[in-house]
Amino acid sequence: MKQLLILPLLFLLIKNSAAQQPAAPDKIYGQLFVDVQLAKIFPDGKTFVDCTPKRKVRDIMYDYGLIKGPNLNLKKFVDDNFNTPPPPPAFNYIIKEPVAANHIKNLWSNLQRDADKAVEGSSLLPLPKPYIVPGGRFREVYYWDSYFTMLGLKESGQTAMIENMVDNFAFLIDTYGHIPNGNRTYYLSRSQPPYFSLMVELLAEIEGDKVYKTYLPQLEKEYNYWMEGADKIKNGDAFKRVVKLDNGVVLNRYWDDYNAPRQESYKEDFELAENVSQELAMRIRMSSPEALKKILDESKAAVYRNLRAGASSGWDFSSRWFADEKNISSIQTVNIIPVDLNCLLYKLELTLEKACKISKQEKKRKRFNTLAFNREKSFRSVFYSKTLSFFSDYNFVTKKTTDIACASSVMILSYLREPNPEGIGSWGNSGANFIKKYLLRDGGIVTTTNNTGQQWDAPNGWAPLQWIAVTSLNRCFQKQLAKDIATRWLTLNDKVYAATGKMMEKYNVEDLAKEAGGGEYPSQDGFGWTNGVYLALKAFVTKK
């Protein structure tokens, strides 16, 4: 009887606190959630957290409390009580549009979702306006994906959809204080690479500078989210997304507010943390069982936090975050100050300065000008790697650059305000040499040089990284290399499309005859940001 009463009571507590933050599946369904995910009722852990209840959650939980036990057919219970997510809208891959660009423009309607309606027990965070999803298992909006999708929407003349999506992100900021990883309750504890300022800029390029004034309040709120605690921490400390170095320089890292398994990958995270703690237990000897348990619990919590922070980066997962550059068990995301994240926050500071100027808020404009200047001033001293003769992420615990060759580092070429004494072209030369030496492949640029089986490592290439490289090189007068990378990527996209009729989430840029692999799920097609970057790069290479 005790178990029977706990579950409905839990739901009541959650329901009463929902005004502050909607409850995620682990809180709504309690032990049922844990049992379903660990039993791997669905091949993909994301399926259950995206299910909707067929009847009142209270009744489902009451019945589960009554019948839970070794004889329960858990799969049948789930099937009887939950609606699984509908499959993505069908697209005819047999009668293929011969030109990929035309296929993409036809595909936008398949990837569009109308304004959402709230459903009790659903993990979806309802958005007030239509939006574009990536495709496949990704049936909700994703933060950083959406910027690259918008590039293609712009080329397709879909300004109204761009504005809808920017409005949706502004709504999320106003409602939750930040833009979550995606519009799901289980994503609320983290964000993703902060591209909102670039979305605003993209819309302003179409509709004029009034756009900056319109979204200034949300730009400020997003900045406050990323900089929370910056005015309180001491030199050498970190708090949430902020790190203050020994010399007082304030920079940012990826972070998640929770240190539990990701709900959408619960079993994978749980088993990894268990393995890490078991290996640790074998290496240490302690007389006190309580002390040992405390250490092992802290070890598990650290694994969970770092996995979640890795998911916040969008690079889930990559050797970029691994201490040994090989194994996910050595993940240390929260120790890393990423080059690209700090470039994006520098861009946010510059955008805020511009928005304040347009809004005639001079005091604020000066503040953001100073913040941007101080951040950019630190880039050379913090991120420059003598090993690579270019830039890399910085580990603030070891106080060294990671010296991992990553495509993400190239973004810095878009944001160096005062180049080295020889001028911006010289930094461009350094970037071009770095790419040619480490990253350039037949199909574009590779994500990192490490082949670990993770999807954000070799041999994979990703659309946003190609766009970042092309636009960064173009800014630094490396126009021929920029065009070469764009052409290699477009050729690979066309090759795969001709063979399959699909635009893929990621591509193998090293062996063009093989599919991209790695990651926690099969490669998806659709695909929002690939479509967007394809159309944008097409426009880039044909522009005179």
C-alpha positions as CSV (number, residue, x, y, z in Angstrom):
1,M,0.0,0.0,0.0
2,K,2.9,2.4,0.7
3,Q,4.2,2.2,-2.9
4,L,0.6,2.7,-4.2
5,L,0.3,6.0,-2.4
6,I,3.7,7.5,-3.3
7,L,3.3,7.7,-7.1
8,P,0.1,9.7,-7.2
9,L,1.5,12.0,-4.4
10,L,4.6,12.6,-6.5
11,F,2.4,13.6,-9.4
12,L,0.5,16.1,-7.3
13,L,3.7,17.7,-6.1
14,I,4.9,18.1,-9.6
15,K,1.6,19.5,-10.9
16,N,1.7,22.2,-8.2
17,S,5.2,23.3,-9.1
18,A,4.6,23.2,-12.9
19,A,4.1,27.0,-13.0
20,Q,7.8,27.4,-12.3
21,Q,9.1,24.7,-14.6
22,P,7.2,21.9,-16.4
23,A,7.9,18.5,-15.1
24,A,10.0,16.2,-17.3
25,P,9.1,12.5,-17.8
26,D,11.4,11.2,-15.0
27,K,9.5,13.3,-12.5
28,I,6.0,12.7,-13.9
29,Y,6.5,8.9,-14.2
30,G,8.9,8.2,-11.5
31,Q,9.8,4.5,-11.2
32,L,7.9,3.7,-14.3
33,F,10.2,5.9,-16.3
34,V,13.3,4.2,-14.8
35,D,11.9,0.7,-15.4
36,V,11.0,1.4,-19.0
37,Q,14.3,3.0,-19.9
38,L,16.5,0.4,-18.2
39,A,14.5,-2.4,-19.7
40,K,15.0,-0.8,-23.1
41,I,11.4,-1.2,-24.1
42,F,12.2,0.9,-27.2
43,P,15.4,0.6,-29.1
44,D,15.8,4.4,-28.9
45,G,15.6,5.8,-25.4
46,K,14.2,9.0,-26.9
47,T,11.0,7.2,-27.9
48,F,9.5,6.8,-24.4
49,V,10.2,10.4,-23.3
50,D,8.4,11.6,-26.4
51,C,5.3,9.4,-25.8
52,T,2.0,10.9,-24.8
53,P,-0.4,9.2,-22.3
54,K,-3.6,7.7,-23.6
55,R,-5.4,8.6,-20.4
56,K,-4.9,10.6,-17.2
57,V,-1.4,10.4,-15.9
58,R,-2.7,10.0,-12.3
59,D,-4.7,6.9,-13.4
60,I,-1.7,5.4,-15.2
61,M,0.5,5.8,-12.2
62,Y,-2.1,4.5,-9.8
63,D,-2.5,1.3,-11.9
64,Y,1.3,0.9,-12.2
65,G,1.6,1.0,-8.4
66,L,-1.0,-1.7,-8.1
67,I,0.4,-4.2,-10.7
68,K,4.1,-3.5,-10.7
69,G,6.1,-6.7,-10.1
70,P,8.1,-9.5,-11.7
71,N,5.1,-10.9,-13.6
72,L,4.1,-7.6,-15.3
73,N,4.5,-7.4,-19.0
74,L,6.0,-4.0,-19.1
75,K,6.0,-3.6,-22.9
76,K,2.3,-4.4,-23.0
77,F,1.6,-1.9,-20.1
78,V,3.4,0.8,-22.1
79,D,1.6,0.0,-25.3
80,D,-1.7,0.0,-23.5
81,N,-1.2,3.3,-21.8
82,F,1.0,5.5,-24.2
83,N,0.9,6.8,-27.7
84,T,4.3,6.4,-29.4
85,P,5.5,9.4,-31.4
86,P,4.1,9.4,-34.9
87,P,6.5,8.7,-37.7
88,P,7.8,11.7,-39.7
89,P,5.6,12.6,-42.7
90,A,6.3,10.3,-45.6
91,F,8.3,11.7,-48.6
92,N,8.4,9.9,-51.9
93,Y,12.0,8.9,-52.3
94,I,11.2,6.8,-55.4
95,I,10.1,9.6,-57.7
96,K,13.1,11.8,-56.9
97,E,13.4,15.4,-57.8
98,P,16.6,15.2,-59.9
99,V,18.0,18.5,-58.5
100,A,18.8,18.4,-54.7
101,A,18.1,22.2,-54.3
102,N,14.5,21.7,-55.7
103,H,14.1,18.7,-53.5
104,I,15.0,20.7,-50.4
105,K,12.6,23.5,-51.3
106,N,9.8,20.9,-51.6
107,L,10.9,19.3,-48.4
108,W,10.4,22.3,-46.1
109,S,6.7,21.6,-45.8
110,N,7.4,18.0,-44.6
111,L,9.7,19.4,-41.9
112,Q,7.3,22.1,-40.8
113,R,5.3,21.8,-37.6
114,D,2.3,24.0,-36.8
115,A,1.9,25.9,-33.5
116,D,1.7,23.4,-30.7
117,K,-1.1,22.5,-28.3
118,A,-0.4,21.6,-24.7
119,V,-1.0,17.9,-23.9
120,E,-1.0,16.6,-20.3
121,G,1.9,14.3,-19.7
122,S,3.7,15.3,-22.9
123,S,7.3,16.4,-22.8
124,L,6.8,18.9,-25.6
125,L,7.1,22.5,-24.7
126,P,4.4,24.1,-26.8
127,L,5.5,26.9,-29.2
128,P,3.1,29.6,-30.4
129,K,4.2,29.7,-34.0
130,P,5.1,27.2,-36.8
131,Y,8.7,26.0,-37.0
132,I,11.0,23.6,-38.9
133,V,12.4,20.4,-37.3
134,P,15.6,18.7,-38.3
135,G,13.8,15.4,-39.3
136,G,13.8,11.7,-38.4
137,R,13.9,11.1,-34.6
138,F,14.4,14.8,-34.1
139,R,10.7,15.8,-34.0
140,E,11.0,19.1,-32.1
141,V,12.9,22.3,-32.7
142,Y,16.6,22.4,-31.9
143,Y,18.4,25.6,-30.9
144,W,21.7,25.7,-32.9
145,D,20.3,23.6,-35.8
146,S,17.8,26.2,-36.5
147,Y,20.2,28.9,-37.5
148,F,21.7,26.8,-40.2
149,T,18.2,25.8,-41.3
150,M,17.3,29.5,-41.5
151,L,20.1,30.0,-44.0
152,G,18.3,27.8,-46.4
153,L,14.9,29.3,-45.6
154,K,16.4,32.7,-46.6
155,E,17.5,31.3,-49.9
156,S,14.0,29.8,-50.4
157,G,12.4,33.1,-49.7
158,Q,10.7,31.9,-46.6
159,T,11.1,35.1,-44.5
160,A,7.8,34.5,-42.6
161,M,9.1,31.1,-41.3
162,I,12.4,32.7,-40.2
163,E,10.5,35.3,-38.3
164,N,8.2,32.7,-36.8
165,M,11.2,30.7,-35.5
166,V,12.9,33.8,-34.1
167,D,9.7,34.7,-32.3
168,N,9.5,31.1,-30.9
169,F,13.0,31.4,-29.5
170,A,12.2,34.8,-28.1
171,F,9.1,33.2,-26.5
172,L,11.3,30.4,-24.9
173,I,13.7,33.0,-23.5
174,D,10.8,35.0,-22.0
175,T,9.2,31.9,-20.6
176,Y,12.1,29.9,-19.3
177,G,15.0,32.5,-19.1
178,H,17.0,30.8,-21.9
179,I,16.6,28.8,-25.1
180,P,16.7,25.1,-24.1
181,N,18.5,22.5,-26.1
182,G,15.1,21.8,-27.8
183,N,11.5,22.4,-27.0
184,R,11.2,19.4,-24.6
185,T,10.9,19.4,-20.8
186,Y,13.9,17.1,-20.5
187,Y,16.0,19.7,-22.3
188,L,15.3,22.6,-20.0
189,S,18.3,22.1,-17.8
190,R,20.7,23.1,-20.6
191,S,21.0,25.2,-23.7
192,Q,23.0,24.8,-26.9
193,P,25.5,27.0,-28.8
194,P,24.0,30.5,-28.5
195,Y,23.1,31.4,-32.1
196,F,20.1,33.7,-31.2
197,S,22.1,36.8,-32.0
198,L,23.0,35.4,-35.5
199,M,19.3,34.6,-36.1
200,V,18.4,38.2,-35.2
201,E,21.2,39.4,-37.5
202,L,19.9,37.2,-40.4
203,L,16.4,38.5,-40.0
204,A,17.7,42.1,-39.8
205,E,19.5,41.6,-43.1
206,I,16.0,41.0,-44.6
207,E,13.8,43.4,-42.6
208,G,16.2,46.1,-41.5
209,D,17.7,47.4,-38.2
210,K,14.4,47.6,-36.5
211,V,14.8,43.9,-35.8
212,Y,17.6,44.6,-33.3
213,K,15.4,46.9,-31.3
214,T,12.6,44.4,-31.3
215,Y,14.6,41.5,-29.9
216,L,16.9,43.6,-27.6
217,P,15.1,42.4,-24.4
218,Q,15.6,38.7,-25.3
219,L,19.2,39.2,-26.4
220,E,19.9,40.7,-22.9
221,K,18.1,37.8,-21.2
222,E,20.1,35.2,-23.1
223,Y,23.3,37.0,-22.2
224,N,22.3,37.1,-18.5
225,Y,21.7,33.4,-18.6
226,W,25.1,32.6,-20.0
227,M,26.8,35.0,-17.6
228,E,25.0,34.1,-14.4
229,G,27.4,34.4,-11.5
230,A,30.1,36.2,-13.4
231,D,30.0,39.1,-10.9
232,K,30.4,36.9,-7.9
233,I,33.0,34.2,-8.6
234,K,36.6,34.6,-7.6
235,N,39.7,34.3,-9.8
236,G,40.3,30.6,-10.6
237,D,36.7,29.5,-9.9
238,A,33.9,28.4,-12.1
239,F,30.1,28.6,-11.6
240,K,27.6,27.1,-14.0
241,R,28.5,28.4,-17.5
242,V,31.1,30.9,-16.3
243,V,34.8,30.5,-15.7
244,K,37.1,33.2,-14.2
245,L,40.7,32.5,-14.9
246,D,43.5,33.3,-12.5
247,N,44.2,36.6,-14.2
248,G,40.5,37.7,-13.9
249,V,39.5,37.0,-17.5
250,V,35.9,35.8,-17.7
251,L,35.0,33.2,-20.3
252,N,32.4,30.5,-20.7
253,R,32.0,26.7,-20.8
254,Y,29.1,24.3,-21.5
255,W,27.1,23.2,-18.5
256,D,23.9,21.4,-17.5
257,D,22.1,22.1,-14.2
258,Y,21.5,18.4,-13.6
259,N,23.9,15.6,-12.7
260,A,21.7,12.6,-13.5
261,P,21.4,10.4,-16.7
262,R,20.0,12.2,-19.7
263,Q,16.4,11.1,-19.9
264,E,16.5,10.5,-23.7
265,S,19.7,8.3,-23.2
266,Y,19.0,7.1,-19.7
267,K,20.3,3.5,-20.1
268,E,23.4,4.5,-22.0
269,D,24.4,7.1,-19.4
270,F,23.5,4.9,-16.4
271,E,25.6,2.0,-17.7
272,L,28.6,4.2,-18.5
273,A,28.6,5.8,-15.1
274,E,28.3,2.4,-13.4
275,N,31.3,1.1,-15.4
276,V,33.4,4.1,-14.5
277,S,32.6,3.8,-10.8
278,Q,33.3,0.1,-10.8
279,E,36.7,0.7,-12.4
280,L,37.4,3.4,-9.8
281,A,36.4,1.0,-7.0
282,M,38.9,-1.5,-8.2
283,R,41.7,1.1,-8.1
284,I,41.1,2.4,-4.6
285,R,41.0,0.8,-1.2
286,M,39.2,2.4,1.6
287,S,38.4,1.1,5.1
288,S,35.1,3.0,5.3
289,P,32.3,1.7,3.1
290,E,30.6,5.1,3.6
291,A,33.6,7.0,2.3
292,L,33.9,4.7,-0.7
293,K,30.2,5.1,-1.6
294,K,30.6,8.9,-1.4
295,I,33.5,8.9,-3.8
296,L,31.7,6.5,-6.2
297,D,28.5,8.6,-6.1
298,E,30.5,11.7,-6.8
299,S,32.2,9.9,-9.7
300,K,28.8,9.0,-11.3
301,A,27.5,12.5,-10.8
302,A,30.6,13.9,-12.6
303,V,30.0,11.5,-15.5
304,Y,26.4,12.5,-15.8
305,R,27.2,16.2,-15.6
306,N,29.9,16.0,-18.3
307,L,27.7,13.9,-20.6
308,R,25.0,16.5,-20.3
309,A,27.4,19.4,-20.8
310,G,28.6,17.6,-23.9
311,A,25.1,17.4,-25.2
312,S,24.7,21.1,-24.5
313,S,27.7,21.7,-26.8
314,G,25.9,20.1,-29.7
315,W,29.0,17.9,-30.1
316,D,27.6,14.8,-28.5
317,F,30.0,13.2,-28.5
318,S,33.6,13.9,-29.5
319,S,37.2,13.3,-28.4
320,R,37.3,17.0,-28.1
321,W,35.8,16.5,-24.6
322,F,37.8,13.4,-23.6
323,A,40.8,13.6,-21.3
324,D,42.5,10.7,-23.2
325,E,41.1,11.8,-26.6
326,K,39.9,8.2,-27.1
327,N,37.3,7.0,-24.5
328,I,34.0,8.6,-23.5
329,S,34.7,7.3,-20.0
330,S,37.3,10.1,-19.7
331,I,34.8,12.8,-20.6
332,Q,35.6,16.2,-19.0
333,T,33.4,18.7,-20.8
334,V,33.0,21.1,-17.9
335,N,36.8,21.5,-17.6
336,I,37.0,22.9,-21.2
337,I,36.6,26.5,-22.3
338,P,35.6,26.1,-26.0
339,V,36.9,28.4,-28.7
340,D,33.6,28.5,-30.6
341,L,31.3,29.0,-27.6
342,N,33.3,32.1,-26.6
343,C,33.3,33.4,-30.2
344,L,29.5,33.1,-30.2
345,L,29.3,35.0,-26.9
346,Y,31.6,37.6,-28.3
347,K,29.2,37.9,-31.2
348,L,26.3,38.2,-28.8
349,E,28.1,41.1,-27.0
350,L,28.7,42.9,-30.3
351,T,25.1,42.4,-31.3
352,L,23.9,43.8,-27.9
353,E,26.2,46.8,-28.5
354,K,24.6,47.4,-31.9
355,A,21.1,46.9,-30.6
356,C,21.7,49.3,-27.8
357,K,23.1,51.9,-30.2
358,I,20.0,51.6,-32.4
359,S,17.8,51.8,-29.3
360,K,19.7,54.9,-28.2
361,Q,20.8,53.3,-24.9
362,E,24.3,54.7,-24.7
363,K,25.3,53.5,-21.2
364,K,24.4,49.9,-22.1
365,R,26.1,50.2,-25.5
366,K,29.4,51.2,-23.8
367,R,29.1,48.3,-21.3
368,F,28.7,45.7,-24.1
369,N,31.5,47.3,-26.1
370,T,33.8,46.9,-23.1
371,L,32.7,43.3,-22.5
372,A,33.3,42.4,-26.1
373,F,36.7,44.1,-26.2
374,N,37.8,42.3,-23.1
375,R,36.6,38.9,-24.3
376,E,38.2,39.2,-27.7
377,K,41.5,40.5,-26.2
378,S,41.9,37.3,-24.3
379,F,41.5,35.0,-27.3
380,R,45.2,34.9,-28.3
381,S,46.6,34.4,-24.9
382,V,44.1,31.7,-23.9
383,F,43.4,29.8,-27.0
384,Y,46.5,29.9,-29.1
385,S,48.2,26.5,-29.4
386,K,51.9,26.4,-30.2
387,T,51.6,22.8,-31.0
388,L,49.0,23.4,-33.8
389,S,50.2,26.9,-34.7
390,F,46.6,27.8,-34.5
391,F,43.8,27.9,-31.9
392,S,42.3,25.2,-29.8
393,D,40.1,24.8,-26.7
394,Y,41.5,25.5,-23.3
395,N,41.4,23.3,-20.2
396,F,41.2,25.6,-17.2
397,V,42.0,22.8,-14.8
398,T,45.3,21.8,-16.3
399,K,45.8,25.4,-17.5
400,K,46.8,24.3,-21.0
401,T,45.3,24.3,-24.5
402,T,43.9,20.8,-25.4
403,D,45.9,20.9,-28.7
404,I,43.1,18.8,-30.4
405,A,42.7,19.8,-34.1
406,C,39.0,20.6,-34.3
407,A,36.9,22.2,-37.1
408,S,35.3,24.3,-34.4
409,S,38.5,26.3,-33.9
410,V,38.2,27.8,-37.3
411,M,35.3,30.0,-36.2
412,I,37.8,32.3,-34.5
413,L,38.8,33.7,-37.9
414,S,35.3,35.3,-38.1
415,Y,35.7,37.1,-34.9
416,L,39.3,38.3,-34.4
417,R,38.8,42.1,-34.1
418,E,42.4,43.3,-34.2
419,P,44.4,40.7,-36.2
420,N,48.1,40.2,-35.7
421,P,50.5,42.9,-36.9
422,E,50.7,41.5,-40.4
423,G,46.9,42.0,-40.8
424,I,43.9,39.8,-41.1
425,G,45.2,38.0,-44.1
426,S,48.0,36.6,-42.0
427,W,45.6,35.0,-39.6
428,G,43.8,33.7,-42.7
429,N,47.1,32.1,-43.8
430,S,47.4,30.5,-40.4
431,G,43.9,29.2,-40.6
432,A,44.3,27.9,-44.2
433,N,47.5,26.1,-43.2
434,F,45.8,24.5,-40.2
435,I,42.9,23.3,-42.3
436,K,45.1,21.9,-45.1
437,K,47.4,20.1,-42.6
438,Y,44.7,18.6,-40.4
439,L,41.2,18.9,-41.6
440,L,40.8,19.0,-45.4
441,R,39.4,15.9,-46.9
442,D,37.8,14.9,-50.3
443,G,34.3,15.6,-49.0
444,G,35.0,18.8,-47.2
445,I,36.5,19.3,-43.7
446,V,36.5,16.6,-41.1
447,T,35.3,17.3,-37.6
448,T,38.5,16.2,-35.7
449,T,41.5,14.1,-36.6
450,N,40.6,11.4,-34.1
451,N,38.7,8.3,-35.1
452,T,37.0,7.1,-32.0
453,G,33.7,5.8,-33.2
454,Q,32.0,9.0,-31.9
455,Q,29.9,10.9,-34.4
456,W,31.6,14.2,-33.8
457,D,35.0,12.8,-34.8
458,A,36.7,11.5,-37.9
459,P,35.6,10.4,-40.5
460,N,32.5,12.5,-40.2
461,G,31.8,16.0,-41.6
462,W,28.8,18.1,-40.6
463,A,27.0,20.9,-42.5
464,P,27.4,23.7,-39.9
465,L,31.2,23.1,-39.7
466,Q,31.5,23.5,-43.4
467,W,29.6,26.8,-43.3
468,I,31.7,28.1,-40.5
469,A,34.9,27.2,-42.3
470,V,33.8,28.7,-45.6
471,T,32.5,32.0,-44.2
472,S,35.5,32.4,-41.8
473,L,38.1,31.8,-44.5
474,N,36.2,34.1,-46.9
475,R,36.4,36.9,-44.3
476,C,40.2,36.4,-44.1
477,F,40.8,36.6,-47.8
478,Q,41.2,32.8,-48.3
479,K,38.5,32.8,-50.9
480,Q,39.9,30.0,-53.1
481,L,40.1,27.6,-50.2
482,A,36.7,28.6,-49.0
483,K,35.2,27.9,-52.4
484,D,37.1,24.6,-52.6
485,I,35.7,23.4,-49.3
486,A,32.2,24.4,-50.3
487,T,32.5,22.6,-53.7
488,R,33.8,19.4,-52.1
489,W,30.9,19.4,-49.6
490,L,28.3,20.1,-52.2
491,T,29.7,17.4,-54.5
492,L,29.4,14.9,-51.7
493,N,25.9,16.0,-50.9
494,D,24.9,15.6,-54.6
495,K,26.5,12.2,-54.8
496,V,24.6,10.8,-51.8
497,Y,21.4,12.4,-53.0
498,A,21.7,10.9,-56.5
499,A,22.2,7.5,-54.9
500,T,19.5,7.7,-52.2
501,G,17.3,10.7,-52.7
502,K,18.1,11.8,-49.2
503,M,19.9,14.7,-47.5
504,M,21.6,13.3,-44.5
505,E,22.4,14.5,-41.0
506,K,26.1,13.9,-41.4
507,Y,28.5,12.6,-44.1
508,N,31.7,10.5,-44.3
509,V,34.1,13.0,-45.8
510,E,37.1,10.6,-45.9
511,D,35.6,7.6,-47.7
512,L,32.9,9.0,-50.0
513,A,31.6,5.5,-50.8
514,K,30.7,4.8,-47.1
515,E,28.0,6.2,-44.9
516,A,28.7,8.3,-41.8
517,G,28.5,6.4,-38.6
518,G,29.1,6.7,-34.8
519,G,26.8,8.1,-32.2
520,E,23.9,6.8,-30.1
521,Y,21.4,6.4,-33.0
522,P,21.4,5.6,-36.7
523,S,22.2,8.5,-39.1
524,Q,19.0,10.5,-39.8
525,D,17.8,12.0,-43.0
526,G,15.7,15.1,-43.7
527,F,17.7,17.1,-42.7
528,G,17.2,20.7,-41.5
529,W,20.7,22.1,-41.2
530,T,22.1,20.1,-44.1
531,N,19.4,21.5,-46.3
532,G,20.0,25.0,-45.1
533,V,23.8,24.9,-45.6
534,Y,23.4,23.2,-49.0
535,L,21.3,26.1,-50.3
536,A,23.5,28.8,-48.7
537,L,26.7,27.2,-50.1
538,K,25.1,26.9,-53.6
539,A,24.5,30.6,-53.5
540,F,28.0,31.3,-52.2
541,V,29.8,29.3,-55.0
542,T,27.7,30.8,-57.7
543,K,28.0,34.4,-56.4
544,K,30.2,36.5,-58.6
